[in-house]
Amino acid sequence: MSSLGVQLHIQDHHVIMDNGILQVTLSNPDGIVTGIQYNGIDNLLEVLDEEANRGYWDLVWSETGSTGTTGTFDPIIGTKLTVIVESEEQVEISFTREWNHEDKNVPLNIDKRFVMLRNSSGFYSYAIYEHLKEWPPFNLPQTRIVFKLSKEKFQYMAIADNRQRNMPLPDDRSPERSQILNSEFPEALLLVNPIEPQYKGEVDDKYQYSCENQNLWVHGWICMDPHVGFWQITPSDEFRSGGPLKQNLTSHVGPYCLAMMTEVQSWPYDFPASNDFPTSKQRGNVSGRIRVRDSFVSDDHILGHGAYVGLAPPGDVGSWQRDCKGYQFWTRADENGYYSIKNIREGDYNLYAWIPGFIGDYRYGLTINITPGCNIDLGDLVYEPPRDGPTLWEIGYPDRSAAGFYVPDPNPKYINKLYVNHPDRFRQWGLWERYAELYPNEDLVYTIGTSDYAKDWFFTQVTRKKDDGTYQGTTWKIKFQLDNVSQTKIYKLRLALATANIAELQIRINDSKADPPLFTTGVIGHDNTICRHGIHGLYRLYSIDVSSTLLVKGDNTVYLTQAMSTSPFVGIMYDYIRLEAPSSSTSA
């Protein structure tokens, strides 16, 4: 360990933080990380890149009214350097850029901070974005911090215990060595002439290495000679939008190491000098227990084992999925349904929850006000999931994911060796094309009582490619029998979707051409889950009344038509489907 303390050297065009273990060089006043010196390596970053393209904060923004995730790319170049803290124990420096009405930049005051501590083999970075209420509104679909490492040194990537491998080189993604697989998503490339022959025939796509927020704590790269790891550690995901299941990018070929905006035991840090960074004493805690009441499953309350429980800005049931302006704080309940959420920022929140094994969302009816040092015990909370009657049949397991359904083997022409015989086998490119191969003439038919959803229910309902290169919608059938039908009664069809992308689901019963259909979702979803190798996106739950006049004693069929057909990436993933009998019925 170094005993020299932290030193700061300010030059005309660069500023250097050095604690004897690690040396970090940043451009002055831009605030771009141009060099990282450690363990005998002069620079862990890619020296063949321009200095401005090595380690940086960036964002993508657009004027209000724009849609989608595209916009103006802004590498956030600072205009002023300020030394916030300078001592033997700590250095904190600030690179700011202020906005004025004549700027073409995003209307934000931006403060990028970098911190180095004594006897530490890493450094810290955080940013403060300020938007005054009288300034113009805008969209901010993306902001992140990025590091581009030396391709000569860093060739082994690690995201999780079971997601790590040697990676192709960035040169392998050049037009001379690869080909784009689909013009709609040019990120995915087939490596046709890589520098290392072992990668020939593999697909490289950054989305194959995405990770859910709840697991996105640490990822990075390893240099074998000398042994050095470069890791991005995220001690809290409170700043990330969309809740614990939303996917974000991690590391990928470049070698890139990025955080779409562990030291968990040290969180929240007490050393950042900004007043906008609340310490543990300035935060509060919430605890309690959650249980489930479903009389058709149990006469007693059911413990909320493994429930996801979180605080997010006040809103409707499930609104936390779409919230992108506030902070969110999530945890998992234990086997008895007890939960504890710690270190919550001051403010007003709703408490939200959902429980694997049960459909729908819970929201606590009262707004929770978090004040510094508070410890709020909400006691026992009871969630009553949607239910009108006993289950006649069900497909899947309600966990907001399509992972339990049939995921086929990949086409040998489009393979990523990491995901062969892997739990995340759904991350292979081109799996959607396997549907038409498995069902060349007729669409999927699922028979209650004989079919197995793990083997017979394809994980995503996609379009079918025709011989002329266009696409057509698909209609899946669920066949089931009823021993009798309760006349003048209403049955209930519960339909939970794990994701949708520019899809329209139409439901008919016992008449495949009934017009209008019993139910239609209209066009829903812009999740891009299919092409980005996910297994879930925004959760949707539909509860559909089914008149007994539509059902017959004996054989019945539910027709599920996905009517949109603009591309191979249009479609839906189901989470769970259930048909309920009327509550007073004894139908079976």
PEFENNOR-V791940 format. One line per field, one symbol per residue. phi: phi as a letter, one per 20 degrees, with the letter a starting at -180 (. if undefined). psi: psi as a letter, one per 20 degrees, with the letter a starting at -180 (. if undefined). A space follows every 10 residues. Layout:
phi: ???
psi: ???
This chain:
phi: .fdenecccd dfdbccdbdn dccddcfddf nefdbcdbln efbfefffeg gfcdbbebbc cbfgnfcnde reecflefcb dceecbbfeb ccccddbeec fefdfgfbec cedcccdfld ebccbbccdc cffefffaec fbbadccdef ffedcddcdb gdcbafdgeg ffefgfdbcf ebffcffece edbffegfef needbfffdf bfgfdeebbr cceebffbdd ceddfbdfee ennfefecfc eagrfecccf h.dffeeffd egeffedfef fedcccbrcc ccdbfedbfd fdfegmfecb dbggafgmff fdfcddeccc bdfefdnecb ddleffqebd ecbbcgocen cdcffdfdee cgnfcddeme dcddfgadaf febbcncfcm befeefdfff fgfccdffdf ldgeffeffn ffffgfffcf dcffcddfnc fdffdddffb ededeefene ccfccedddb dcfbcffmdd ecddcddeab cldceddccm bfdgcffgbb emfcnbelff femecabfec cdddfcfffe dcfoeccedd deefbeafee rccedacbdd fggeedfb
psi: qqjiapqpop rgiqppppji gqpppqqojh kpohqoppli phoiroiiqq hikgoqqrrp rrqqiqrajr bppojmpqip ppogporhhq ppqpoqoqqr iiqjrpmqpp opqpppqqkp jrrqprqppp oqhirqrrqn ipqrppporo hhgojpqphr hjmqrqqrqh hijqhiirqp hphhmihpqp ohmqgohiip iqppphiijr qqhijmgqrb qpphoroppo pppoiqkhiq riahipqqqc qrpgoqoqon .qlhhiqqqj hpipiinprh hjrrqpraqp rponiigqhr qpplpjqppq prqqarpjhh hipjhrqqoq rpqaijjqqp pqlpqqapqq pqqqopiqra qqppiqppop qpjqopoibp qppnqpphaq pgrqpapnjk qjhiaoorqq piinqohhjp lqhliijqqj hhhhghhhmh gqrpppophh qohihioqip oarpprhjir qqrqoqpopr qphrpoqjrp rpopopphrq olqopppqpj oijporrhqq iapqplhkhg hjkrjrcppp ppoppoqhii qqpcpqpppo pohqlirijp aqpqgqpppp qqhjqjq.
